[in-house]
């Protein structure tokens, strides 16, 4: 990627496949099914993900899907959905966020529906989106940030070969006022990929 090109001019695929999944950009009509996945998983998600603290109505999730579609097209946030290759069921979300196109720096975020957790799908998705960011977007740095209490998310980062760079102490304040630490894992072009 040329350093000063406007990212909206970049053409890259809106989907890619891993062994068991199709990972694709959001689209109109995804809201109801994603909302069902959030509802199924709310107890696990609300501990670390603010969007799940209050269960959204299906219409609100559909609005979110349409907004995320626009952000994908504007290249300001690349939220994607992990879907089962065989059934096309939405398994959860994964994406590239807090991007710096000039540096080509991306942060991966992810979650999976409770009924499919423990199958290695998130790790598979992280491998896939890391390759996507490296090959399609010319990433120089890909990171994963998570609350240091989120052992499952940290385990995914480690299994996917990300290096723990450090822990940001008292990084953010939870809704209940508690200050929490954030772990930062990363892969760097030329070193890790």
C-alpha positions as CSV (number, residue, x, y, z in Angstrom):
1,X,0.0,0.0,0.0
2,X,1.3,3.4,-0.9
3,X,1.7,5.6,2.3
4,X,-0.6,8.4,1.3
5,X,-3.4,6.6,-0.5
6,X,-6.9,7.1,0.8
7,X,-7.9,3.7,2.2
8,X,-11.4,4.0,0.6
9,X,-9.6,3.4,-2.7
10,X,-8.2,0.1,-1.6
11,X,-9.8,-3.0,-3.1
12,X,-9.7,-6.2,-1.1
13,X,-11.9,-9.2,-0.6
14,X,-14.9,-9.0,1.7
15,X,-14.6,-12.6,2.7
16,X,-12.0,-15.4,3.1
17,X,-12.2,-19.0,4.2
18,X,-10.5,-21.0,6.9
19,X,-10.7,-24.8,7.3
20,X,-14.1,-24.7,9.0
21,X,-15.4,-21.1,8.5
22,X,-16.3,-18.4,6.0
23,X,-15.3,-15.1,7.5
24,X,-17.1,-12.2,5.8
25,X,-18.1,-8.6,6.0
26,X,-21.5,-7.8,7.6
27,X,-24.5,-7.3,5.4
28,X,-28.1,-6.2,5.7
29,X,-30.2,-9.0,7.2
30,X,-27.5,-10.3,9.6
31,X,-29.0,-8.6,12.6
32,X,-31.5,-11.1,13.8
33,X,-29.1,-14.1,13.7
34,X,-26.3,-12.2,15.3
35,X,-28.7,-10.9,18.0
36,X,-29.6,-14.6,18.7
37,X,-25.9,-15.4,19.1
38,X,-25.4,-12.5,21.5
39,X,-28.5,-13.5,23.5
40,X,-27.2,-17.1,23.7
41,X,-23.8,-15.8,24.9
42,X,-24.7,-12.7,26.9
43,X,-23.7,-14.2,30.3
44,X,-20.1,-14.9,29.0
45,X,-19.8,-11.8,26.9
46,X,-21.0,-9.1,29.3
47,X,-18.1,-9.7,31.6
48,X,-15.6,-8.2,29.1
49,X,-17.6,-6.7,26.2
50,X,-19.6,-3.6,27.0
51,X,-22.0,-4.1,24.0
52,X,-23.4,-7.2,25.7
53,X,-24.1,-5.7,29.1
54,X,-27.5,-4.7,28.1
55,X,-29.2,-7.1,25.6
56,X,-29.9,-5.2,22.4
57,X,-33.2,-5.7,20.6
58,X,-32.9,-7.4,17.2
59,X,-33.6,-4.1,15.4
60,X,-30.7,-2.5,17.1
61,X,-28.4,-5.3,16.1
62,X,-29.6,-5.0,12.5
63,X,-28.9,-1.2,12.6
64,X,-25.4,-2.1,13.9
65,X,-24.9,-4.6,11.0
66,X,-25.8,-1.9,8.5
67,X,-23.5,0.7,10.1
68,X,-20.6,-1.8,10.3
69,X,-21.2,-2.5,6.6
70,X,-20.8,1.2,5.9
71,X,-17.6,1.4,8.0
72,X,-16.2,-1.6,6.1
73,X,-16.8,0.2,2.8
74,X,-15.3,3.4,4.3
75,X,-12.4,1.3,5.6
76,X,-12.8,2.8,9.1
77,X,-13.5,-0.5,10.9
78,X,-13.5,-4.0,9.4
79,X,-16.0,-6.0,11.5
80,X,-16.6,-9.4,10.0
81,X,-18.7,-12.4,10.9
82,X,-17.4,-15.9,11.5
83,X,-19.8,-18.4,9.8
84,X,-19.8,-22.1,9.7
85,X,-18.7,-23.3,6.2
86,X,-21.4,-26.1,6.1
87,X,-24.4,-24.5,7.8
88,X,-23.6,-20.8,7.3
89,X,-24.7,-20.2,10.9
90,X,-23.2,-17.1,12.4
91,X,-20.7,-18.2,15.0
92,X,-19.5,-14.8,16.3
93,X,-17.6,-11.8,15.2
94,X,-14.0,-11.0,14.4
95,X,-12.5,-7.9,12.9
96,X,-9.8,-5.4,12.5
97,X,-10.3,-2.2,14.5
98,X,-8.4,0.9,15.7
99,X,-6.6,1.0,12.4
100,X,-3.8,3.3,11.3
101,X,-3.6,2.9,7.5
102,X,-0.4,5.0,7.2
103,X,1.5,2.7,9.5
104,X,-0.7,-0.3,8.5
105,X,-1.5,-1.2,12.1
106,X,-4.6,-3.2,13.0
107,X,-6.1,-4.5,16.2
108,X,-8.0,-7.8,16.2
109,X,-11.2,-8.2,18.2
110,X,-13.3,-11.4,18.5
111,X,-16.0,-13.3,20.3
112,X,-17.8,-16.6,19.7
113,X,-21.3,-17.9,20.6
114,X,-21.2,-20.0,23.8
115,X,-22.5,-23.2,22.1
116,X,-19.4,-23.2,19.8
117,X,-16.7,-22.1,22.3
118,X,-13.9,-24.6,23.1
119,X,-13.7,-25.9,19.5
120,X,-10.6,-23.8,18.5
121,X,-12.7,-21.7,16.1
122,X,-11.6,-18.4,17.5
123,X,-7.9,-19.4,17.2
124,X,-8.6,-20.5,13.6
125,X,-10.3,-17.2,12.9
126,X,-7.4,-15.2,14.4
127,X,-5.0,-17.1,12.1
128,X,-7.2,-16.4,9.1
129,X,-7.7,-12.7,9.8
130,X,-3.9,-12.3,10.6
131,X,-3.2,-13.7,7.1
132,X,-5.8,-11.5,5.6
133,X,-4.3,-8.4,7.2
134,X,-0.8,-9.4,6.2
135,X,-1.5,-10.4,2.6
136,X,-4.5,-8.2,1.6
137,X,-3.8,-5.1,3.7
138,X,0.0,-5.0,3.9
139,X,-0.1,-5.0,7.7
140,X,3.1,-4.1,9.5
141,X,1.7,-4.6,13.0
142,X,-1.3,-6.7,14.2
143,X,-2.3,-6.7,17.9
144,X,-4.7,-8.2,20.3
145,X,-5.7,-6.3,23.4
146,X,-7.6,-7.9,26.3
147,X,-8.4,-7.4,29.9
148,X,-5.8,-9.3,31.9
149,X,-8.6,-11.2,33.7
150,X,-9.8,-12.6,30.4
151,X,-7.8,-15.8,30.4
152,X,-9.6,-17.3,27.4
153,X,-8.9,-14.3,25.1
154,X,-5.3,-14.3,26.2
155,X,-5.0,-18.0,25.5
156,X,-6.3,-17.5,22.0
157,X,-3.6,-14.8,21.4
158,X,-0.9,-17.1,22.7
159,X,-2.1,-20.1,20.7
160,X,-2.2,-18.0,17.5
161,X,1.5,-17.1,18.1
162,X,1.2,-13.5,19.3
163,X,3.8,-12.2,21.7
164,X,2.9,-10.6,24.9
165,X,4.4,-7.1,24.7
166,X,3.3,-5.9,28.1
167,X,0.5,-5.1,30.5
168,X,-1.0,-1.6,30.6
169,X,-1.8,-1.1,34.3
170,X,-5.0,0.7,35.3
171,X,-5.7,1.1,31.5
172,X,-9.4,1.6,31.7
173,X,-12.2,1.9,34.2
174,X,-15.1,-0.6,34.2
175,X,-18.7,0.5,34.5
176,X,-18.6,-0.2,38.2
177,X,-15.5,2.0,38.7
178,X,-12.9,-0.7,39.0
179,X,-9.6,0.1,37.2
180,X,-8.4,-2.9,35.1
181,X,-5.3,-3.8,33.3
182,X,-5.0,-4.5,29.6
183,X,-2.7,-7.1,28.0
184,X,-1.1,-6.3,24.6
185,X,-0.1,-9.1,22.3
186,X,1.3,-8.4,18.8
187,X,2.8,-9.8,15.6
188,X,5.2,-7.7,13.6
189,X,6.0,-8.0,9.9
190,X,9.5,-9.3,9.3
191,X,9.6,-11.0,12.7
192,X,6.4,-12.9,13.2
193,X,5.0,-13.1,9.6
